[in-house]
Each structure stands twice: as C-alpha cells, then as structure tokens.
C-alpha cells in the first residue's frame, strides 16, 4: 500500500514542539480530513485544541507502508509516526 506522509509540527500547551508524521492512503488528498486525524491524535496526547493546519502539517512524500501502518490505516483510516516531543 502506498501512503502519503504529512510532516507535522505542533506547539504543545507547554510551548514545546511535537513532531510527528500523519500517514494516510495516497489517494486521500482532503486536507481537512487529514487535519482531523491529526487532531484525533493530539487528543490522545492531552493536546486537544492546539492549532493544526497547512502551516503545521504539510505533504512530504509518498512511500510504501509497513505492515504496522497498513494495520493502523485499516483500523482507523490513518497512522501516526511519533518523531520528537510526543511524550510529555
């Protein structure tokens, strides 16, 4: 499965930066939907309501998905790869 990777940086409530990738099926181009996925992820990190738009979340590239990413997408429509600042 090919996925689009959206490189995402969000300022946390404490002022620090969270960096994560949102991965979606490559056919999905609805940025509002992709931002909703990012907001759902932020809720799981106690960061609900933090700004997430095209300024914070940008298309980066298309790649072949790992089995774990395919499983996430099958279950919830997207996958998140945590990069930096995603834990407290």
PDB file of N, CA, C and O in Angstrom:
ATOM      1  N   UNK A   1       0.848  -1.186   0.000  1.00  0.00           N
ATOM      2  CA  UNK A   1       0.000   0.000   0.000  1.00  0.00           C
ATOM      3  C   UNK A   1       0.886   1.240   0.000  1.00  0.00           C
ATOM      4  O   UNK A   1       1.825   1.346   0.789  1.00  0.00           O
ATOM      5  N   UNK A   2       0.581   2.159  -0.880  1.00  0.00           N
ATOM      6  CA  UNK A   2       1.294   3.435  -0.895  1.00  0.00           C
ATOM      7  C   UNK A   2       0.567   4.419   0.019  1.00  0.00           C
ATOM      8  O   UNK A   2      -0.662   4.495   0.028  1.00  0.00           O
ATOM      9  N   UNK A   3       1.358   5.172   0.788  1.00  0.00           N
ATOM     10  CA  UNK A   3       0.795   6.154   1.713  1.00  0.00           C
ATOM     11  C   UNK A   3       1.449   7.511   1.490  1.00  0.00           C
ATOM     12  O   UNK A   3       2.617   7.615   1.117  1.00  0.00           O
ATOM     13  N   UNK A   4       0.647   8.547   1.732  1.00  0.00           N
ATOM     14  CA  UNK A   4       1.175   9.915   1.748  1.00  0.00           C
ATOM     15  C   UNK A   4       1.597  10.229   3.171  1.00  0.00           C
ATOM     16  O   UNK A   4       0.911   9.884   4.133  1.00  0.00           O
ATOM     17  N   UNK A   5       2.740  10.890   3.285  1.00  0.00           N
ATOM     18  CA  UNK A   5       3.286  11.258   4.593  1.00  0.00           C
ATOM     19  C   UNK A   5       3.164  12.765   4.750  1.00  0.00           C
ATOM     20  O   UNK A   5       3.628  13.532   3.907  1.00  0.00           O
ATOM     21  N   UNK A   6       2.533  13.174   5.843  1.00  0.00           N
ATOM     22  CA  UNK A   6       2.380  14.590   6.161  1.00  0.00           C
ATOM     23  C   UNK A   6       3.245  14.904   7.375  1.00  0.00           C
ATOM     24  O   UNK A   6       2.977  14.440   8.483  1.00  0.00           O
ATOM     25  N   UNK A   7       4.277  15.693   7.151  1.00  0.00           N
ATOM     26  CA  UNK A   7       5.216  16.098   8.189  1.00  0.00           C
ATOM     27  C   UNK A   7       4.534  17.173   9.042  1.00  0.00           C
ATOM     28  O   UNK A   7       4.121  18.211   8.524  1.00  0.00           O
ATOM     29  N   UNK A   8       4.419  16.920  10.344  1.00  0.00           N
ATOM     30  CA  UNK A   8       3.588  17.757  11.201  1.00  0.00           C
ATOM     31  C   UNK A   8       4.355  18.234  12.427  1.00  0.00           C
ATOM     32  O   UNK A   8       4.998  17.446  13.121  1.00  0.00           O
ATOM     33  N   UNK A   9       4.276  19.532  12.679  1.00  0.00           N
ATOM     34  CA  UNK A   9       4.871  20.155  13.863  1.00  0.00           C
ATOM     35  C   UNK A   9       3.765  20.929  14.570  1.00  0.00           C
ATOM     36  O   UNK A   9       3.095  21.763  13.962  1.00  0.00           O
ATOM     37  N   UNK A  10       3.578  20.646  15.861  1.00  0.00           N
ATOM     38  CA  UNK A  10       2.544  21.317  16.643  1.00  0.00           C
ATOM     39  C   UNK A  10       3.176  21.857  17.919  1.00  0.00           C
ATOM     40  O   UNK A  10       3.943  21.160  18.583  1.00  0.00           O
ATOM     41  N   UNK A  11       2.853  23.094  18.256  1.00  0.00           N
ATOM     42  CA  UNK A  11       3.304  23.654  19.527  1.00  0.00           C
ATOM     43  C   UNK A  11       2.394  23.144  20.629  1.00  0.00           C
ATOM     44  O   UNK A  11       1.181  23.355  20.601  1.00  0.00           O
ATOM     45  N   UNK A  12       2.998  22.465  21.604  1.00  0.00           N
ATOM     46  CA  UNK A  12       2.236  21.906  22.720  1.00  0.00           C
ATOM     47  C   UNK A  12       1.796  23.022  23.666  1.00  0.00           C
ATOM     48  O   UNK A  12       2.262  24.158  23.570  1.00  0.00           O
ATOM     49  N   UNK A  13       0.902  22.679  24.568  1.00  0.00           N
ATOM     50  CA  UNK A  13       0.392  23.645  25.540  1.00  0.00           C
ATOM     51  C   UNK A  13       1.500  24.211  26.419  1.00  0.00           C
ATOM     52  O   UNK A  13       1.377  25.326  26.926  1.00  0.00           O
ATOM     53  N   UNK A  14       2.588  23.450  26.608  1.00  0.00           N
ATOM     54  CA  UNK A  14       3.708  23.930  27.420  1.00  0.00           C
ATOM     55  C   UNK A  14       4.734  24.716  26.597  1.00  0.00           C
ATOM     56  O   UNK A  14       5.776  25.109  27.120  1.00  0.00           O
ATOM     57  N   UNK A  15       4.443  24.947  25.306  1.00  0.00           N
ATOM     58  CA  UNK A  15       5.317  25.724  24.442  1.00  0.00           C
ATOM     59  C   UNK A  15       6.352  24.908  23.692  1.00  0.00           C
ATOM     60  O   UNK A  15       7.017  25.438  22.802  1.00  0.00           O
ATOM     61  N   UNK A  16       6.511  23.634  24.025  1.00  0.00           N
ATOM     62  CA  UNK A  16       7.465  22.774  23.319  1.00  0.00           C
ATOM     63  C   UNK A  16       6.839  22.270  22.027  1.00  0.00           C
ATOM     64  O   UNK A  16       5.624  22.330  21.839  1.00  0.00           O
ATOM     65  N   UNK A  17       7.688  21.777  21.151  1.00  0.00           N
ATOM     66  CA  UNK A  17       7.238  21.334  19.833  1.00  0.00           C
ATOM     67  C   UNK A  17       7.076  19.818  19.797  1.00  0.00           C
ATOM     68  O   UNK A  17       7.923  19.073  20.289  1.00  0.00           O
ATOM     69  N   UNK A  18       5.970  19.383  19.204  1.00  0.00           N
ATOM     70  CA  UNK A  18       5.750  17.970  18.879  1.00  0.00           C
ATOM     71  C   UNK A  18       5.976  17.813  17.384  1.00  0.00           C
ATOM     72  O   UNK A  18       5.472  18.606  16.588  1.00  0.00           O
ATOM     73  N   UNK A  19       6.736  16.788  17.001  1.00  0.00           N
ATOM     74  CA  UNK A  19       6.950  16.481  15.588  1.00  0.00           C
ATOM     75  C   UNK A  19       6.474  15.056  15.360  1.00  0.00           C
ATOM     76  O   UNK A  19       6.954  14.126  16.007  1.00  0.00           O
ATOM     77  N   UNK A  20       5.534  14.885  14.442  1.00  0.00           N
ATOM     78  CA  UNK A  20       5.040  13.558  14.092  1.00  0.00           C
ATOM     79  C   UNK A  20       4.601  13.557  12.646  1.00  0.00           C
ATOM     80  O   UNK A  20       4.338  14.605  12.058  1.00  0.00           O
ATOM     81  N   UNK A  21       4.526  12.365  12.083  1.00  0.00           N
ATOM     82  CA  UNK A  21       4.043  12.204  10.711  1.00  0.00           C
ATOM     83  C   UNK A  21       2.657  11.590  10.745  1.00  0.00           C
ATOM     84  O   UNK A  21       2.387  10.676  11.525  1.00  0.00           O
ATOM     85  N   UNK A  22       1.785  12.101   9.892  1.00  0.00           N
ATOM     86  CA  UNK A  22       0.469  11.511   9.678  1.00  0.00           C
ATOM     87  C   UNK A  22       0.550  10.769   8.346  1.00  0.00           C
ATOM     88  O   UNK A  22       0.885  11.363   7.321  1.00  0.00           O
ATOM     89  N   UNK A  23       0.245   9.477   8.360  1.00  0.00           N
ATOM     90  CA  UNK A  23       0.276   8.665   7.148  1.00  0.00           C
ATOM     91  C   UNK A  23      -1.141   8.267   6.775  1.00  0.00           C
ATOM     92  O   UNK A  23      -1.900   7.779   7.612  1.00  0.00           O
ATOM     93  N   UNK A  24      -1.493   8.479   5.513  1.00  0.00           N
ATOM     94  CA  UNK A  24      -2.837   8.175   5.010  1.00  0.00           C
ATOM     95  C   UNK A  24      -2.699   7.498   3.646  1.00  0.00           C
ATOM     96  O   UNK A  24      -1.662   7.631   2.996  1.00  0.00           O
ATOM     97  N   UNK A  25      -3.733   6.772   3.203  1.00  0.00           N
ATOM     98  CA  UNK A  25      -3.675   6.204   1.853  1.00  0.00           C
ATOM     99  C   UNK A  25      -3.366   7.308   0.839  1.00  0.00           C
ATOM    100  O   UNK A  25      -3.885   8.419   0.946  1.00  0.00           O
ATOM    101  N   UNK A  26      -2.524   6.996  -0.136  1.00  0.00           N
ATOM    102  CA  UNK A  26      -2.061   8.052  -1.051  1.00  0.00           C
ATOM    103  C   UNK A  26      -3.187   8.698  -1.849  1.00  0.00           C
ATOM    104  O   UNK A  26      -3.023   9.808  -2.355  1.00  0.00           O
ATOM    105  N   UNK A  27      -4.337   8.017  -1.971  1.00  0.00           N
ATOM    106  CA  UNK A  27      -5.466   8.605  -2.711  1.00  0.00           C
ATOM    107  C   UNK A  27      -6.174   9.696  -1.912  1.00  0.00           C
ATOM    108  O   UNK A  27      -6.884  10.525  -2.480  1.00  0.00           O
ATOM    109  N   UNK A  28      -5.980   9.693  -0.594  1.00  0.00           N
ATOM    110  CA  UNK A  28      -6.646  10.684   0.260  1.00  0.00           C
ATOM    111  C   UNK A  28      -5.908  12.016   0.157  1.00  0.00           C
ATOM    112  O   UNK A  28      -4.742  12.126   0.536  1.00  0.00           O
ATOM    113  N   UNK A  29      -6.606  13.024  -0.360  1.00  0.00           N
ATOM    114  CA  UNK A  29      -5.983  14.348  -0.512  1.00  0.00           C
ATOM    115  C   UNK A  29      -6.767  15.438   0.213  1.00  0.00           C
ATOM    116  O   UNK A  29      -6.411  16.614   0.139  1.00  0.00           O
ATOM    117  N   UNK A  30      -7.830  15.053   0.911  1.00  0.00           N
ATOM    118  CA  UNK A  30      -8.662  16.008   1.640  1.00  0.00           C
ATOM    119  C   UNK A  30      -7.909  16.477   2.892  1.00  0.00           C
ATOM    120  O   UNK A  30      -7.863  15.772   3.900  1.00  0.00           O
ATOM    121  N   UNK A  31      -7.324  17.668   2.812  1.00  0.00           N
ATOM    122  CA  UNK A  31      -6.506  18.164   3.931  1.00  0.00           C
ATOM    123  C   UNK A  31      -7.319  18.347   5.211  1.00  0.00           C
ATOM    124  O   UNK A  31      -6.790  18.155   6.306  1.00  0.00           O
ATOM    125  N   UNK A  32      -8.589  18.714   5.092  1.00  0.00           N
ATOM    126  CA  UNK A  32      -9.419  18.842   6.293  1.00  0.00           C
ATOM    127  C   UNK A  32      -9.515  17.496   7.023  1.00  0.00           C
ATOM    128  O   UNK A  32      -9.428  17.447   8.250  1.00  0.00           O
ATOM    129  N   UNK A  33      -9.692  16.426   6.280  1.00  0.00           N
ATOM    130  CA  UNK A  33      -9.776  15.083   6.869  1.00  0.00           C
ATOM    131  C   UNK A  33      -8.438  14.712   7.520  1.00  0.00           C
ATOM    132  O   UNK A  33      -8.412  14.161   8.621  1.00  0.00           O
ATOM    133  N   UNK A  34      -7.347  15.011   6.846  1.00  0.00           N
ATOM    134  CA  UNK A  34      -6.014  14.705   7.386  1.00  0.00           C
ATOM    135  C   UNK A  34      -5.776  15.501   8.667  1.00  0.00           C
ATOM    136  O   UNK A  34      -5.210  14.975   9.625  1.00  0.00           O
ATOM    137  N   UNK A  35      -6.201  16.752   8.690  1.00  0.00           N
ATOM    138  CA  UNK A  35      -6.070  17.568   9.902  1.00  0.00           C
ATOM    139  C   UNK A  35      -6.944  17.014  11.027  1.00  0.00           C
ATOM    140  O   UNK A  35      -6.552  17.058  12.193  1.00  0.00           O
ATOM    141  N   UNK A  36      -8.130  16.491  10.684  1.00  0.00           N
ATOM    142  CA  UNK A  36      -8.977  15.848  11.700  1.00  0.00           C
ATOM    143  C   UNK A  36      -8.257  14.652  12.315  1.00  0.00           C
ATOM    144  O   UNK A  36      -8.327  14.436  13.525  1.00  0.00           O
ATOM    145  N   UNK A  37      -7.565  13.878  11.483  1.00  0.00           N
ATOM    146  CA  UNK A  37      -6.799  12.747  12.011  1.00  0.00           C
ATOM    147  C   UNK A  37      -5.724  13.248  12.975  1.00  0.00           C
ATOM    148  O   UNK A  37      -5.506  12.659  14.034  1.00  0.00           O
ATOM    149  N   UNK A  38      -5.056  14.338  12.601  1.00  0.00           N
ATOM    150  CA  UNK A  38      -4.043  14.918  13.484  1.00  0.00           C
ATOM    151  C   UNK A  38      -4.647  15.389  14.800  1.00  0.00           C
ATOM    152  O   UNK A  38      -4.055  15.199  15.863  1.00  0.00           O
ATOM    153  N   UNK A  39      -5.821  16.002  14.729  1.00  0.00           N
ATOM    154  CA  UNK A  39      -6.491  16.460  15.950  1.00  0.00           C
ATOM    155  C   UNK A  39      -6.891  15.272  16.833  1.00  0.00           C
ATOM    156  O   UNK A  39      -6.810  15.354  18.059  1.00  0.00           O
ATOM    157  N   UNK A  40      -7.321  14.176  16.215  1.00  0.00           N
ATOM    158  CA  UNK A  40      -7.652  12.970  16.995  1.00  0.00           C
ATOM    159  C   UNK A  40      -6.418  12.468  17.728  1.00  0.00           C
ATOM    160  O   UNK A  40      -6.495  12.089  18.896  1.00  0.00           O
ATOM    161  N   UNK A  41      -5.293  12.466  17.051  1.00  0.00           N
ATOM    162  CA  UNK A  41      -4.043  12.054  17.693  1.00  0.00           C
ATOM    163  C   UNK A  41      -3.693  13.005  18.840  1.00  0.00           C
ATOM    164  O   UNK A  41      -3.321  12.559  19.926  1.00  0.00           O
ATOM    165  N   UNK A  42      -3.812  14.314  18.601  1.00  0.00           N
ATOM    166  CA  UNK A  42      -3.485  15.291  19.644  1.00  0.00           C
ATOM    167  C   UNK A  42      -4.341  15.081  20.892  1.00  0.00           C
ATOM    168  O   UNK A  42      -3.861  15.278  22.008  1.00  0.00           O
ATOM    169  N   UNK A  43      -5.587  14.688  20.717  1.00  0.00           N
ATOM    170  CA  UNK A  43      -6.449  14.411  21.869  1.00  0.00           C
ATOM    171  C   UNK A  43      -5.869  13.294  22.726  1.00  0.00           C
ATOM    172  O   UNK A  43      -5.977  13.339  23.951  1.00  0.00           O
ATOM    173  N   UNK A  44      -5.259  12.297  22.105  1.00  0.00           N
ATOM    174  CA  UNK A  44      -4.685  11.184  22.867  1.00  0.00           C
ATOM    175  C   UNK A  44      -3.455  11.618  23.647  1.00  0.00           C
ATOM    176  O   UNK A  44      -2.998  10.904  24.540  1.00  0.00           O
ATOM    177  N   UNK A  45      -2.917  12.783  23.315  1.00  0.00           N
ATOM    178  CA  UNK A  45      -1.706  13.295  23.960  1.00  0.00           C
ATOM    179  C   UNK A  45      -1.999  14.492  24.852  1.00  0.00           C
ATOM    180  O   UNK A  45      -1.083  15.226  25.223  1.00  0.00           O
ATOM    181  N   UNK A  46      -3.266  14.698  25.201  1.00  0.00           N
ATOM    182  CA  UNK A  46      -3.680  15.836  26.037  1.00  0.00           C
ATOM    183  C   UNK A  46      -3.341  17.177  25.399  1.00  0.00           C
ATOM    184  O   UNK A  46      -3.025  18.142  26.096  1.00  0.00           O
ATOM    185  N   UNK A  47      -3.407  17.231  24.083  1.00  0.00           N
ATOM    186  CA  UNK A  47      -3.084  18.467  23.356  1.00  0.00           C
ATOM    187  C   UNK A  47      -4.255  18.916  22.480  1.00  0.00           C
ATOM    188  O   UNK A  47      -4.061  19.630  21.495  1.00  0.00           O
ATOM    189  N   UNK A  48      -5.454  18.501  22.838  1.00  0.00           N
ATOM    190  CA  UNK A  48      -6.648  18.875  22.063  1.00  0.00           C
ATOM    191  C   UNK A  48      -6.748  20.388  21.958  1.00  0.00           C
ATOM    192  O   UNK A  48      -6.503  21.112  22.923  1.00  0.00           O
ATOM    193  N   UNK A  49      -7.111  20.848  20.773  1.00  0.00           N
ATOM    194  CA  UNK A  49      -7.316  22.278  20.555  1.00  0.00           C
ATOM    195  C   UNK A  49      -6.089  23.029  20.076  1.00  0.00           C
ATOM    196  O   UNK A  49      -6.181  24.206  19.727  1.00  0.00           O
ATOM    197  N   UNK A  50      -4.939  22.363  20.054  1.00  0.00           N
ATOM    198  CA  UNK A  50      -3.741  23.041  19.553  1.00  0.00           C
ATOM    199  C   UNK A  50      -3.871  23.212  18.036  1.00  0.00           C
ATOM    200  O   UNK A  50      -4.408  22.335  17.360  1.00  0.00           O
ATOM    201  N   UNK A  51      -3.387  24.332  17.499  1.00  0.00           N
ATOM    202  CA  UNK A  51      -3.522  24.585  16.063  1.00  0.00           C
ATOM    203  C   UNK A  51      -2.865  23.499  15.216  1.00  0.00           C
ATOM    204  O   UNK A  51      -1.748  23.059  15.488  1.00  0.00           O
ATOM    205  N   UNK A  52      -3.583  23.088  14.193  1.00  0.00           N
ATOM    206  CA  UNK A  52      -3.060  22.127  13.224  1.00  0.00           C
ATOM    207  C   UNK A  52      -3.699  22.463  11.886  1.00  0.00           C
ATOM    208  O   UNK A  52      -4.889  22.224  11.680  1.00  0.00           O
ATOM    209  N   UNK A  53      -2.911  23.013  10.986  1.00  0.00           N
ATOM    210  CA  UNK A  53      -3.402  23.429   9.674  1.00  0.00           C
ATOM    211  C   UNK A  53      -2.299  23.177   8.656  1.00  0.00           C
ATOM    212  O   UNK A  53      -1.306  22.517   8.965  1.00  0.00           O
ATOM    213  N   UNK A  54      -2.467  23.695   7.451  1.00  0.00           N
ATOM    214  CA  UNK A  54      -1.431  23.507   6.441  1.00  0.00           C
ATOM    215  C   UNK A  54      -0.112  24.148   6.867  1.00  0.00           C
ATOM    216  O   UNK A  54       0.947  23.773   6.363  1.00  0.00           O
ATOM    217  N   UNK A  55      -0.163  25.101   7.781  1.00  0.00           N
ATOM    218  CA  UNK A  55       1.072  25.703   8.283  1.00  0.00           C
ATOM    219  C   UNK A  55       1.858  24.697   9.126  1.00  0.00           C
ATOM    220  O   UNK A  55       3.086  24.648   9.052  1.00  0.00           O
ATOM    221  N   UNK A  56       1.148  23.896   9.927  1.00  0.00           N
ATOM    222  CA  UNK A  56       1.792  22.940  10.825  1.00  0.00           C
ATOM    223  C   UNK A  56       1.934  21.541  10.200  1.00  0.00           C
ATOM    224  O   UNK A  56       2.753  20.739  10.648  1.00  0.00           O
ATOM    225  N   UNK A  57       1.143  21.263   9.180  1.00  0.00           N
ATOM    226  CA  UNK A  57       1.049  19.911   8.620  1.00  0.00           C
ATOM    227  C   UNK A  57       1.147  19.994   7.103  1.00  0.00           C
ATOM    228  O   UNK A  57       0.244  20.508   6.444  1.00  0.00           O
ATOM    229  N   UNK A  58       2.257  19.481   6.547  1.00  0.00           N
ATOM    230  CA  UNK A  58       2.477  19.609   5.104  1.00  0.00           C
ATOM    231  C   UNK A  58       2.795  18.257   4.468  1.00  0.00           C
ATOM    232  O   UNK A  58       3.481  17.416   5.049  1.00  0.00           O
ATOM    233  N   UNK A  59       2.271  18.080   3.251  1.00  0.00           N
ATOM    234  CA  UNK A  59       2.611  16.877   2.497  1.00  0.00           C
ATOM    235  C   UNK A  59       4.119  16.830   2.319  1.00  0.00           C
ATOM    236  O   UNK A  59       4.752  17.834   1.992  1.00  0.00           O
ATOM    237  N   UNK A  60       4.682  15.652   2.538  1.00  0.00           N
ATOM    238  CA  UNK A  60       6.128  15.484   2.408  1.00  0.00           C
ATOM    239  C   UNK A  60       6.474  14.567   1.235  1.00  0.00           C
ATOM    240  O   UNK A  60       7.204  14.971   0.330  1.00  0.00           O
ATOM    241  N   UNK A  61       5.956  13.335   1.245  1.00  0.00           N
ATOM    242  CA  UNK A  61       6.270  12.382   0.191  1.00  0.00           C
ATOM    243  C   UNK A  61       5.321  11.187   0.242  1.00  0.00           C
ATOM    244  O   UNK A  61       4.490  11.071   1.142  1.00  0.00           O
ATOM    245  N   UNK A  62       5.464  10.298  -0.750  1.00  0.00           N
ATOM    246  CA  UNK A  62       4.716   9.040  -0.796  1.00  0.00           C
ATOM    247  C   UNK A  62       5.716   7.912  -0.610  1.00  0.00           C
ATOM    248  O   UNK A  62       6.811   7.934  -1.171  1.00  0.00           O
ATOM    249  N   UNK A  63       5.318   6.917   0.197  1.00  0.00           N
ATOM    250  CA  UNK A  63       6.194   5.770   0.424  1.00  0.00           C
ATOM    251  C   UNK A  63       5.354   4.508   0.541  1.00  0.00           C
ATOM    252  O   UNK A  63       4.128   4.563   0.641  1.00  0.00           O
ATOM    253  N   UNK A  64       6.041   3.369   0.526  1.00  0.00           N
ATOM    254  CA  UNK A  64       5.383   2.078   0.731  1.00  0.00           C
ATOM    255  C   UNK A  64       5.186   1.884   2.227  1.00  0.00           C
ATOM    256  O   UNK A  64       6.111   2.085   3.014  1.00  0.00           O
ATOM    257  N   UNK A  65       3.978   1.494   2.617  1.00  0.00           N
ATOM    258  CA  UNK A  65       3.644   1.355   4.035  1.00  0.00           C
ATOM    259  C   UNK A  65       4.169   0.045   4.611  1.00  0.00           C
ATOM    260  O   UNK A  65       4.201  -0.982   3.934  1.00  0.00           O
ATOM    261  N   UNK A  66       4.577   0.106   5.871  1.00  0.00           N
ATOM    262  CA  UNK A  66       4.953  -1.099   6.606  1.00  0.00           C
ATOM    263  C   UNK A  66       3.679  -1.855   7.002  1.00  0.00           C
ATOM    264  O   UNK A  66       2.592  -1.279   6.953  1.00  0.00           O
ATOM    265  N   UNK A  67       3.787  -3.119   7.387  1.00  0.00           N
ATOM    266  CA  UNK A  67       2.595  -3.859   7.826  1.00  0.00           C
ATOM    267  C   UNK A  67       1.880  -3.181   9.005  1.00  0.00           C
ATOM    268  O   UNK A  67       0.651  -3.206   9.076  1.00  0.00           O
ATOM    269  N   UNK A  68       2.630  -2.584   9.917  1.00  0.00           N
ATOM    270  CA  UNK A  68       2.024  -1.906  11.071  1.00  0.00           C
ATOM    271  C   UNK A  68       1.200  -0.696  10.625  1.00  0.00           C
ATOM    272  O   UNK A  68       0.113  -0.453  11.149  1.00  0.00           O
ATOM    273  N   UNK A  69       1.713   0.047   9.669  1.00  0.00           N
ATOM    274  CA  UNK A  69       0.992   1.222   9.155  1.00  0.00           C
ATOM    275  C   UNK A  69      -0.271   0.778   8.421  1.00  0.00           C
ATOM    276  O   UNK A  69      -1.328   1.388   8.581  1.00  0.00           O
ATOM    277  N   UNK A  70      -0.169  -0.280   7.619  1.00  0.00           N
ATOM    278  CA  UNK A  70      -1.343  -0.809   6.911  1.00  0.00           C
ATOM    279  C   UNK A  70      -2.412  -1.227   7.917  1.00  0.00           C
ATOM    280  O   UNK A  70      -3.598  -0.972   7.703  1.00  0.00           O
ATOM    281  N   UNK A  71      -2.001  -1.866   9.010  1.00  0.00           N
ATOM    282  CA  UNK A  71      -2.946  -2.285  10.050  1.00  0.00           C
ATOM    283  C   UNK A  71      -3.638  -1.077  10.684  1.00  0.00           C
ATOM    284  O   UNK A  71      -4.857  -1.077  10.855  1.00  0.00           O
ATOM    285  N   UNK A  72      -2.856  -0.047  11.032  1.00  0.00           N
ATOM    286  CA  UNK A  72      -3.440   1.182  11.600  1.00  0.00           C
ATOM    287  C   UNK A  72      -4.457   1.799  10.648  1.00  0.00           C
ATOM    288  O   UNK A  72      -5.558   2.165  11.060  1.00  0.00           O
ATOM    289  N   UNK A  73      -4.088   1.914   9.377  1.00  0.00           N
ATOM    290  CA  UNK A  73      -4.967   2.537   8.388  1.00  0.00           C
ATOM    291  C   UNK A  73      -6.229   1.714   8.202  1.00  0.00           C
ATOM    292  O   UNK A  73      -7.315   2.274   8.048  1.00  0.00           O
ATOM    293  N   UNK A  74      -6.102   0.393   8.215  1.00  0.00           N
ATOM    294  CA  UNK A  74      -7.280  -0.470   8.091  1.00  0.00           C
ATOM    295  C   UNK A  74      -8.218  -0.282   9.274  1.00  0.00           C
ATOM    296  O   UNK A  74      -9.438  -0.340   9.119  1.00  0.00           O
ATOM    297  N   UNK A  75      -7.653  -0.058  10.454  1.00  0.00           N
ATOM    298  CA  UNK A  75      -8.441   0.062  11.687  1.00  0.00           C
ATOM    299  C   UNK A  75      -9.045   1.454  11.852  1.00  0.00           C
ATOM    300  O   UNK A  75     -10.211   1.575  12.227  1.00  0.00           O
ATOM    301  N   UNK A  76      -8.255   2.528  11.571  1.00  0.00           N
ATOM    302  CA  UNK A  76      -8.718   3.876  11.909  1.00  0.00           C
ATOM    303  C   UNK A  76      -8.606   4.896  10.782  1.00  0.00           C
ATOM    304  O   UNK A  76      -8.993   6.051  10.962  1.00  0.00           O
ATOM    305  N   UNK A  77      -8.089   4.497   9.634  1.00  0.00           N
ATOM    306  CA  UNK A  77      -8.015   5.409   8.497  1.00  0.00           C
ATOM    307  C   UNK A  77      -6.693   6.141   8.354  1.00  0.00           C
ATOM    308  O   UNK A  77      -6.446   6.760   7.319  1.00  0.00           O
ATOM    309  N   UNK A  78      -5.833   6.087   9.370  1.00  0.00           N
ATOM    310  CA  UNK A  78      -4.552   6.791   9.343  1.00  0.00           C
ATOM    311  C   UNK A  78      -3.587   6.106  10.302  1.00  0.00           C
ATOM    312  O   UNK A  78      -3.967   5.235  11.084  1.00  0.00           O
ATOM    313  N   UNK A  79      -2.339   6.522  10.219  1.00  0.00           N
ATOM    314  CA  UNK A  79      -1.321   6.047  11.150  1.00  0.00           C
ATOM    315  C   UNK A  79      -0.459   7.244  11.545  1.00  0.00           C
ATOM    316  O   UNK A  79      -0.319   8.201  10.784  1.00  0.00           O
ATOM    317  N   UNK A  80       0.109   7.174  12.731  1.00  0.00           N
ATOM    318  CA  UNK A  80       0.987   8.236  13.233  1.00  0.00           C
ATOM    319  C   UNK A  80       2.365   7.647  13.507  1.00  0.00           C
ATOM    320  O   UNK A  80       2.485   6.578  14.104  1.00  0.00           O
ATOM    321  N   UNK A  81       3.385   8.342  13.073  1.00  0.00           N
ATOM    322  CA  UNK A  81       4.759   8.010  13.457  1.00  0.00           C
ATOM    323  C   UNK A  81       5.245   9.164  14.328  1.00  0.00           C
ATOM    324  O   UNK A  81       5.382  10.297  13.869  1.00  0.00           O
ATOM    325  N   UNK A  82       5.500   8.851  15.581  1.00  0.00           N
ATOM    326  CA  UNK A  82       5.971   9.873  16.540  1.00  0.00           C
ATOM    327  C   UNK A  82       7.462  10.090  16.337  1.00  0.00           C
ATOM    328  O   UNK A  82       8.236   9.134  16.299  1.00  0.00           O
ATOM    329  N   UNK A  83       7.861  11.349  16.208  1.00  0.00           N
ATOM    330  CA  UNK A  83       9.243  11.672  15.928  1.00  0.00           C
ATOM    331  C   UNK A  83       9.937  12.341  17.119  1.00  0.00           C
ATOM    332  O   UNK A  83      10.993  11.890  17.561  1.00  0.00           O
ATOM    333  N   UNK A  84       9.343  13.406  17.626  1.00  0.00           N
ATOM    334  CA  UNK A  84      10.024  14.202  18.653  1.00  0.00           C
ATOM    335  C   UNK A  84       8.981  14.923  19.511  1.00  0.00           C
ATOM    336  O   UNK A  84       7.995  15.447  18.993  1.00  0.00           O
ATOM    337  N   UNK A  85       9.211  14.943  20.824  1.00  0.00           N
ATOM    338  CA  UNK A  85       8.363  15.712  21.722  1.00  0.00           C
ATOM    339  C   UNK A  85       6.961  15.164  21.904  1.00  0.00           C
ATOM    340  O   UNK A  85       6.082  15.879  22.385  1.00  0.00           O
ATOM    341  N   UNK A  86       6.730  13.907  21.529  1.00  0.00           N
ATOM    342  CA  UNK A  86       5.387  13.332  21.619  1.00  0.00           C
ATOM    343  C   UNK A  86       5.097  12.723  22.980  1.00  0.00           C
ATOM    344  O   UNK A  86       3.961  12.347  23.269  1.00  0.00           O
ATOM    345  N   UNK A  87       6.104  12.627  23.799  1.00  0.00           N
ATOM    346  CA  UNK A  87       5.940  12.075  25.142  1.00  0.00           C
ATOM    347  C   UNK A  87       6.256  13.166  26.134  1.00  0.00           C
ATOM    348  O   UNK A  87       7.367  13.695  26.155  1.00  0.00           O
ATOM    349  N   UNK A  88       5.295  13.501  26.946  1.00  0.00           N
ATOM    350  CA  UNK A  88       5.415  14.554  27.969  1.00  0.00           C
ATOM    351  C   UNK A  88       6.425  15.545  27.605  1.00  0.00           C
ATOM    352  O   UNK A  88       6.654  16.497  28.351  1.00  0.00           O
TER     353      UNK A  88
END
